[in-house]
Structures are given as C-alpha cells and as structure tokens.
Amino acid sequence: MMKKAPKLKNTIRAKAKGNVNVGPASEAMIELLTVLFLNSLAEEARAKAFEEKSVTIRAQHVKAVSKTVLKKARG
C-alpha cells in the first residue's frame, strides 16, 4: 500500500492530450476535490458497514458504494 498520495499534477499532465499548464491554484483545487471525494466515499462505506453490523470498513463495503458515489460526483 502506498504511504503517500501520488502527485495529481503529474497524473493530469500524463493523461491530458496536448500541453496542459496546471497552476498552483488549480492544483490546490484538484487536491481539495480529491479529498472531498474520498471523504464522501468513506462516509458511504461507513454507513454500508453499519448496515451490515460490521465495526470495520472493508473493501467489500467500499466496492458496494463506489458506483453510487461516482454517479453523485459527476452531478
């Protein structure tokens, strides 16, 4: 398991088509959006684990709610 998150700036540049300049403010907004998404995913997985009367959040709980959280994130 990774100990730190990868730099999103490098990931965006690698996946973008063409030359993309990502400024510091944009990079901060991307990081914030990522943290908010992960927070909502964790909350939904916690609720799913609670429904199944489990104390810990397992991979199966995250998998079960990931599709709905992705749909919510798209808008």
Secondary structure, DSSP 4 states (H G I P E B T S, - for coil): --SSPPPHHHHHHHHSSS-----HHHHHHHHHHHHHHHHHHHHHHHHHHHHTT-SS--HHHHHHHHHHHHHHHH-
